Amino acid sequence: MDQVSLVIILLAALLIPLIMAKFKINSLPTAVMEIIVGIVIGPSVFNFVNTSDLISQLSTIGVIVLLFLSGLEIDFSLFKKRRTALTPLEQKNAVNTPKYSPVRLSVYAYSTIIVLSLLLAAAFKVSGLFSDFWLAAILFGTISLGIVIAALKEQELLSKAFGQTILLISVFGELVPMMGLTLYASVYGSNSQSLWLLLLILAVAALLLLRFKPFFRFYQNINKSTTQLDIRLAFFLIVTMVTVAESVGAENILGAFVAGIVLKLLNPSETTRERLDAIGYGFFIPIFFITTGVDLNLRTLLTSGKTLLLIPLFFLAYMVAKIGGYWVLKLRFKQANALAGTALTATTMTMVLAVLRVAKSMKTITSDQSGAFLLAALLTCVISPLIFNKFYSAEKEDLVKTAVHFIGANLSTVPVAQQLRKGWYDVSMYTNHPENYQTYHAQVPVTLMENFTAQDLQDHGVFDTDILVLGHIDAERNYELAKAAKAYGVLRIIVRFEDRNVLNEHEDELRELGVEVYNTPEANITLLRALIESPSTLLLLNDTENSIYEVRVLNHLYTDVQIKNLQFAQDITISQVIRNRKLIAPNGNTTIMYGDRLIFTGNKQTAAQIRQALATAN
């Protein structure tokens, strides 16, 4: 019978995404639908499935893997403060000042949640509806990180400032209640020693981080399909941290979450993360969400009058506890998105289950109260994502074009800047020659500067760009500025070297830094050779309708997909795939992998949209 129930759960996990795609159900995250389906196939409705020891164990692994992947999603680069001054580029493109970073917004927002949760817990205690003040405060402050991540992933928002802000608020909404639950169990439970042993979790995490720090530098050289060393390391970290957490009396999900953070700090490849996502979201996590629904026996819960009274009150408490985040999010994001983000952070389920499990074992909560908390949490999981999907729309800052800054206005750079301005680039040009400024400022945006020192360029925001082109005739100056720009953090730097002697002296150093260099005579030779070997090159270069593009694939919607199955396969021609610095001659059966660089030709109007779709990280 256990196996039959498991088969039904796995069949439901398979059919739910297919049915949602068939009927275009986009308003609810898949995780929420899985909980609802669990209710339907469980004792509440059809009673097809009953939880057994096997299913409970798989469900426990599911929540552990979910919290592990949640820790893996945190973008720690957000905590690195590169600069404090507001640059000209930010003044032009940003909707709000950069002091409202995702980190700062999330801290402010969750601080309001803590305050409101304490006030609501006090209100319930004074009214006599629920007397355990600390337990109520912990429950009201929880956020379901798994459902938030699922909703953000489906909207492709995890790489954007809004998505990272909501993600960090949700991280606090799991981590703080997790720590609060551990302290609650230590103070009011029998295992008081765990309060002091909690530091052991952090110590073991730090030890694992230091021990395996060089792991991903060499494992590619020895990894084979039959070993999958990166996946073995991931599960070693999970089991180790879960074991340590349980040994000191903490929750296993705390250990799993810390294990995810450790692996994230080890800087795994995107392929590793994709495989872990496949294992988690492909098998264990759906079992957890469906089993959660199965365990909610509505027939029993809804027969109690007190439960019926508490459900709407707890639901309102869950929602009101998060409402302060609305005014915090409005500091940076538009009003509709502040409402959408606030609604999404009101979802709660995962930590509620963990908290109630501990509270019931400590006998500090009744079955009626536990059922009311669970059903109210389920309502947040249904209603909050609906509000989020209804009100969210792209932020202005997400639609900003790729910024390209040219240093040097001359016959080599101005024509390129003019062509780029017709596409999805925001071009700015800088010169220190007044005569060049007079010649070109009417054709492209040119800023006249007195000096081209690294400090001057930083002060004027020239280094605050996606792509920096050093097209000045002075090769030595270009070399020095390239190093300064790379130290500042510019992602792409393209440097012109007309003096081959200077290039020979510095080429290896710059290439090691990831700086791209070019020499005009050599570029002309390469072009002429291409015209001789491939006469159609000139036709392609002179074509006003089509052009050559290169894009790095960062959108998971287009990874692990054969070229012939791409939805826009008829609109472009992919001529080369660059993978791990190796050229691959593609055909229709070639599978696109995350991080691949595609060189393709296509219509200038449609190709720009396709390029943006492929490059949108999610």
N, C-alpha and C positions, 0 to 999 in steps of 0.2 A: 504493500500500500504506500510505503514511503516513496518507492521509486515512481509510482503512478503520479503522486502529487508533484514530485520533482519534474516529471515529464510535462505535466500540465503547466507548471510555472515557466519552464523553458519554452514551451510552445507559445505561451502568452507573451514572453519576452521577445520572441521572434516576430509575432504577428502585430504587436502594438506599433512599432515604427512603420510597418508596411501599411497598416490601416490608416494611421495618421497622415502618411504621405498620399494615400489614395484619396482620402476625403479632405485633404488640405487643412488639417487641424493644426494651425500654427500658434494659436493663442495660449496653449498650455505646454509647458516643458514635458518632455517624454517621461521624466521621473514622476511627475504628478499623475500622468495617465497610468503609469505602472502601479501607483498606490491605489488609484480608483479601481483599476481592473482587479487588483488583489482583493479589494472589498467585495467585488462582484463574484469572484470565483471562490471566496472564502465562506465562512459560516454565516456572514451577514446576509447573503442572498442565496446562491446556489449550493454552497457547501461542497464544492468539488474538491477542495484542497484543505487539508489540515496540516498544521506544522508538526514536524517530527524532529527528533534529535539531529538527523542528517540535514534537514532543511534549516533548522536553527543554527547549526554550525556554519553552513554555507552563507547564511544571512549575516552572521557575525563577521565572517571573513569579508563579506561585501562591504560592511560599514567600515571595517579597518582599511580596506583598499581605497574606499571612497575618501576617507580622511587623509590617507597617504597621498593620493593624487591631488587633494586640495592643498596640502603643503607644497607640493611640486609646482603648483600654479602661481605661487607668489613671485612677483617680479621685484627682486631685491635691488635692482638698479634704481627703483623709485626712491630708495632711502639714501642714495648718493646725491649730495648737493653739489652741483657743478659750479653754479654761479648764483648771485643774488640780484645783480643789476638787471633792470628791464632793458632789453636790447631793442634797436630799431626794428628788427624783424619781428620780435614779439609784439611791439607796439602796433605794427601794421596788421599782424595776423591773429593775435590772441584776443579772445573775447574778454578775458579777465586778467588780472595781474598774476604773475607766476607765483606769488607768495601763497596762493591757494593751490598748493600741489595736492596730488591724490593722497599722500601720506598725511598732510596737515588736515585736509578735509575729513579723512576717515577718523582721525583722532578726535576732532571736534564733534563729528556726528555720533561716534560711539559714546562719547562723554555724555551727550544729551540722553542717550539710551539708558546709560547707567542711572542717571538722576531720575528719569521718569520711571524706570523699573522699580527703584526704591520707593518712590512716592506711591505708585500703584500697589506695591506689596503692602505698604503701610495702610492704604485705604481698605484693602481686603481684610487685613488683620483687625482694624478698628470696627469694620462693619460686621465682623464675625463670619464672613463667607469663607475665608481660608486663613487659618491662624498661624501657619508657619511662614513668618516674614522672610527669612533668608532663602528658603526654597522657592517661594513665589518670585522673589527678585531675580534669582538665577534663571528661572523658567521664562520670565518676561523679557530677559535680556538676550535670549538665544536667537540665533539666525541659522537657517539651514544652508550651510555653505555649498553642499552638494547641489541643491536645487538652484541656487543663485548661479553657480558655475555653469550648470546645464543651460539656464536661460541666457546667460551672457555668451556662451559658446554658440548657441543657435542664432544669435543676433550678430556674431562675429565682433564682439566688443572687448574681448579680454586684452587686446593689444592697445586699446584706446584709453585716454585719460578717464573718461566716464566709467568704463568697465573696470579699470584698475581701482578706481575710488570705491565703487560698490563692492568689488572683491575684497579690498582691505577692510572695509566696514564689516563684511561678513566673516572675515578671518578673526577679527576681534570678537564677533558674535558667537564664534565657536570656542576660541581660545580662552577668553575671559570666563565664560560660564564653565568651561572645562576645569580651569584652575579653581574657580569658585566651588564647583562640585567636589573637587578633591579636598579643599579646605573644610567644606561643610561636613563631608563624611569623616574627616579627621577629628573635628571638634565634637560632633554629635554622635559619631559612631564609636565602635570599640577599637578601631585601629589608629590610635593617635600617633603612633610612631611615624606614619607616612608623612605627616606634616614636615618633619625634618629630613626625611629621605627623598623629598621631591627634587632636591638639588642633585641627587644621583642621576636623575634622568638627563639633566643638562650636562653633567660631567661625562656620561657615557656618550651622549651625542657629540660633544666636542672631541672626545677621543676618537670616535669613528670618523669624524670629519678630517682630523689630522692624519689618521692612519691611511685613509683611502683618497687623500687629496690628489695624488698623482695618477690615480687609477685610469681615468679617461684619456690620459696622455699616451698611454702605451697599449691599452687593451685592444685597439683596432688592429694592431700588428699581430696579435695572437688569437683574436676572436674567430670562431668558426660557427657555422650554422648549427652544429651539433653541441656547441658549448653555451652560447648566449650568455657570456659572462656578465654583461650589464644587467640582464634580468635576474641572474642569480644574486648579484650584489644587491639589487633592489629588495628582493625578498629576504635576504640575510638581514638587511637594515630593518625591515618591517618586523620580523620575528624577534630580533634582538631588542629593539626599542619597546615592543609590546610586552615582552617578557620582563624587561626592567620596570616598566610602568606598573604592571600587575604585581610585581614583587614588592614594590614600595606602597602598595595600596591605592595607586592611582588608576584611572580608567585606561583600558587598552587603546581607546581612540586617541588619547593624549600621546601615547607612545607612537602610534601610527602617524599622527600629524607631525611630530618632531622628526620621524624618519623621513617623511617627504621633504621637510625643510633641509635635512642633511644632504639628501640626494640632489636637491636643487642647487645647493651651494657647491656640490662637487662638479657642477656644470656638465651634465650629461648631454649627449647629442640629441637632436630632435627625433632621430630614428628610435632611440631608446624610449623617449617619452611616448611616441606613437604606439610602440609595442605594449607599453604598460597601460596606456589608455585602452588598447584593444582587449587586453586581458581583463581589465577592470570593468569597463562599460560593456564589453561583449559577453561577460559571464557573471561575475560575482555581484556587481552593483545592481543589475536588474533583479536578481534574486532577493537582495535586501529590500528594495523598494516594494516589490510585489508582496513579499512576506509581511512587510509592515502593514499593508492593506488587509492581508489575510488575518492578521492578529487583531484587527479592529472588529470585534463582534458587535455590530450595531444593534442587533436584536436584544442583547443583554444590556448594553449601555443605555439605550433609549427607553428602557422600562422604568428607570429611576427618575422621579420628579426632580430631585436635587441636581442630578446630572443635566437634565434639560434646562434648568435655571443657570447652571454654571457655564455651560457651553458658550452662549452668546457673551456672557460677561468676560470669560477668559479670552475669547476671540477679540473683543474690543480692547482688552488689556494688551494683547500681543501687538495690535495695530497702533494703539495710542503710544506705547512705549517707544515706537520708532518714529513718531511724527516729528520730533525735533530735528531729525536729519533733513527734513524738507528745507528749512531755512538755511541750514549749512550748505546743502548742495546748490541752493540758489546763488551762493556767492560766486560760483564759477559756471554753472550750467543753466540752460534756459529753464523757465518755469515748468513746462510740461515734463521735461526730463528729470527735474528735481522731484516732481510728484511720482514719476515712474520709478526712479531709483529708491525713493522712500518706500513705495509699495513693495518693491522686490525684496528689500531688506526685512520686511515684515514676515516673510516666509520662515517658518520654523518647523522642524520635525526631527532631524537627526539627534540633536542634543536633547530635545524633549524626551525622546525615547530613552537615552542614556540616563538622564536625570531621574526620570520616573522609575527606571529599573533599580537604581541605587536607593531611591526614597522608599520604594516598596520593600526592599530587602531590609531597610532600617526601620520599617513599620512606622514611618512618619507621614504617610498619606493613605487614604482609603481608596478602594477600588473605584467608587463613584467619582471621586476627585481626579484620580488618575485618568479615567475614561474621558472626563470632561476636558482635561488638558490636551489629551490626544486628539479628540474630535475637533477642538478649537484650532489646534495646530494644523490639522488636515484642511480645515476651511481656509486658513491663511495660504496653504500651498495651492489651493484652487483659485482663490480670488485675487491674490497678490500678483501672480504672473499674468492674469488677464488684464489687470490695470496697467502693468508694465508694458505689455505688448500693445495695448491700446494707445498709450500716450507717448511712448518713446519714438524719437526721430533723430536723425543724425545731427550732431553738433556742428556748428560752423567751423570749429577748429579741426574737425575730422575731415573737412572737405578742402582744406588748404592744399594748394599745389606744391609739388616738390620745389624747394628753394635752391637756386643755383646762383652763386656769387662769382663774378669774374673780377680778378685783379689784373688790370691792364686793358685799356681800350685801344684797339688797333685793328688793322685789316685782318688779322688772324682770329680775333675774338668777336668783333662786332657782328659780322654776318652770321656766325653761329648763334649768338644771342638773339638776333632777329628771328631766326628760324625756330628756336626753342620757345619763344614767346607765343607762338601759334598753337603750341600743344598744352600739356598739363604741367608746365614749369612756370615758376615765378622767378624772373630773372632780374638781377641787380648787377651793375657794373661800377667799378671804382678805378679812378685814374689819378695820378699825381702830376700830369702834364696838362696845363691850361689850354694849350693849342688842341690837344686831342679832345678835351672836354668840349671846346667850341665846335669842333668838327662833328662829333658823334652824339651829343646829348639830345638832339632833336630826333634821332633815330631809335635810340634805346635809352632806358633809365640809367644815366651815368652820374655818379657822385664824385665831385672833385675834392681830393684830400691833399694836404700839404706834404705829409710823410707817409711812407709805407712801412713803418716799423711794426713789429708784432703787437706791441702794446697799443699803438694807435688803432690798428685793425680790430683788436679786441674791444677797445672803448667805443668804436663806431658800430659794433655788432656784425662786422664782416665775417667773423668766424662762426657766427650763429646761423648756420646754413646746412642743408642736406648734402650739397655738393659744392666744393670750392675748386675753381679753375684758376691756376696761377699762370696767366698768359703773358706776363711781363717779359720784355726782351732781356732783362738782366737775369742771367741764369743763377748767379750766386745768391741774389736776393730771393729768387724763387725757391732755392734749396733751403735757405734759412727759414723762410715763411712756411714752407711745407712742414718742417719739423715742429715749428711752433703751433701750427694748426692741428697737427696730429696729437701733440701733447695736450692741446685744449679739448680735443674730443671730436673733431670733425670726422664724420663717417667716411666720406669719399673725398679724396684730394687728387686732382689731375694737374700735372706740372709740365710746363713747356721748357725744353732745353734746346736752344739753338746752337749753343756751344758744346760740341761733342766731347771736348776735353773735360769740361765740368761734369757732364753726364757720366762719362766713364769713371770719374773719381767718386761719384756719390750714388750711382745707380743701384748697386747692391744694397747699400744702407737704406735707401728709400723703399726699395721693393720689400725688404724685411719689415719695414714699418707699415706696409700695405698701401704705399703711395703709388699711384699710376703715373708713369712718365711717358712723354712722347717727344720726338724730334721731327720737325717739319720736313727736312730733306728725306729722311727715311720713310716718313708717311707718304710722301709723293712717290717714292720708289715703289713702295708696297702697292699703292693705287695703280700705278702704271703696269706693274707686273700682273695685278688682278685683271686689268683691261685686256692684256695680251692673252692671259691664260683663260679668261672667261669674258668674252666680248659682251655678254648680256649684263655685265656689271654696270656699264655706262647707262644702259637702258633703265636699270633699277634705280641708279643714283639720280637720274633726271626725271623719273616718274613723279608727277605731281599728285597722283592719287594714292600711291602705295609707298611704303618705306620699310626699312629694317629696324627691328626693335629687339632689345634684350631685357628680360625680366627674371627676377628670382622668385620662384614659387614659394609663397608663404601661407597660402590659403589651403587649409586642410580639405576643403571641398573638392579640390582638384588634384590631390595626391592619391597615390595608389590607383590611378585611373589610366587606362590605356588611351593613347592619343586619339585613336579613332572614336573613342566614346566621349571625348570632350564635347560639351554642348555647343561650342563654337568652332568645332573642328573644320567646318566648311568655310569659315571666314578667314582663316589664317593658314599659312604654310610654315611649319616648324622645320627649320633646316639643320639645326644643331641642338644637342642637349649637352650641357657642361655639368658633370657630376664629379665631385671630389677632384676638381682640376683636370679632369680627363674629358676629351671630346667623344661624344657618342653620336653615331649617325642613326637618326631615329627612323622608325617606320610606324605604321598604324598600330602595331602590337606593342610598341615601347611603352612601358609604364612610367608615368611621371612620379617622381619622388619628392618629398619635402626638401627644399633647399636647392633643387635643380635650377640651373640658369638656362632659360630657353631663348634661342635666337630664332626669330620668326619674321615673316613678312606679312603685310596685310594693309587693308585700306586705312588711311590715316585717321578717319573719323571713328571707325569701329575698333581699330587696333588699340587706340588709347584707352578705351573702356575695358577691353579684354586685358590689357596690361595691368590696369588698376585692380581688376578683379583678382588676377593671379597674385598680385603683390600685397593684397590686403591680408595682414596677419590675423589669425583667429585661433 
